[in-house]
Amino acid sequence: MSINVSVLIPTWNGKELLRPCLDSLVQQTFREFEVIVAENGSTDGTREMLDLEYPWVRVVALAENLGFAQGVHAAYNVAGGDFIVLLNNDTEAEPAWLEALVGAANEFPQADSFACKILLHQDRGRLHSAGDYYGRDGVPGNRGLGEKDGLEFSERGWVFGAQGAACAFRRELLEDIGFFDADLVSYCEDVDLNWRANLRGYRCLYVPEARVYHHVSATGGGAIASFYCGRNFIVVAIKDVPGPLWRRYWLQMVAQQFKITFAALRSIRGEAARARLRGQIAGLALIPSALRKRAAIQRTITADLERIEELMGPWIRPLDW
């Protein structure tokens, strides 16, 4: 079965990282795909570099940095593929990466999204993510984070969701539930999408042969990441976690938020700690908005919540699950 593939890459002031990312796409063994770069108003010469060195790349030029989510939306709005592949600008893909993803999509029609094996660029034998999960304390995580790659992370299986740095989606899924929530701006927008997909009964397949190396937080991180994670952990929990699971785990979730607060207070002299506290305050202020979105999301649930609960942890379910 033929699949039309669109690779979307949002970028902002990451010219030197974007170059090896695009060079890795030139080396792909699967050849039939388009590349769309959402250029978020960079001031480092990214646009000029793309025009001069990569004329085969389709560029969506934005006047200013609108954040990761809106950059992805801008690229998605012009994409022609029925298989939407997302790649961070600070990643490098192995040559068989796209071939592995497309092969898995053809082999597993019951899969709707696809998680890659994402390894640390600075230590290529260690993992950044072998699929993502959502903890019962309300904190999302990357399966295998920091662990050495090995047999445990070399089998295909079902996971809670895909890490946004490198993943793929069937267009039908995105047309049904929408893409990233632009109000989240950056960080946890993939967690929110994974929740909405699970609530509608869509399934995510981990594809270990689809290998990518990631410069973690090379174009973000620090205080920015601390603020948005502090804020969006709260927003996603309010917006997406269904009532039965809230009633089961609310004490763990609330306790974890207090732990985050106390940890930040102990390190209050640090910029990242102060940003995390500001993020938590911003998250509390956004609860009314999150509740309005929650009402719409919860009305559309079609999934078996017990099956979702079985995925809420740093583990993988076998293919016959």
CORSUL-V750021 format. One record per helix or strand of 2 or more residues. SS is the DSSP state (alpha for helix, beta for strand). FROM is the first residue (numbers start at 1). TO is the last residue. Records with the same first field share a line. If there is no record, write none. Layout:
SS->FROM-TO + FROM-TO
//
This chain:
beta->5-11 + 33-40 + 58-62 + 83-87 + 91-93 + 113-120 + 123-129 + 132-134 + 140-142 + 157-159 + 166-170 + 204-214
alpha->15-26 + 46-53 + 68-76 + 97-107 + 151-153 + 171-177 + 182-184 + 189-199 + 222-240 + 243-266 + 271-285 + 287-299 + 305-311
//
